[in-house]
Amino acid sequence: MRKQPNVLLVEVPPKFIALCESTGVSPQAALRGMAAMVCGLQCDDHDRLVPLEGEAA
């Protein structure tokens, strides 16, 4: 059984949306990536969260 992800409503400035659009990254993906980095994680090729390379397990 797969757990449902937590949902968070976040207001972001229009410049953030414009930057995401100009780089071809969705705002959701950009925010997930930033949150993962803060937690010492990264997404692998299968969209799973794994420890950052070089981080102790």
Secondary structure, DSSP 8 states (H G I E B T S, - for coil): -------------HHHHHHHHHHT--HHHHHHHHHHHHTTEEE-TTS-EEE-TT---
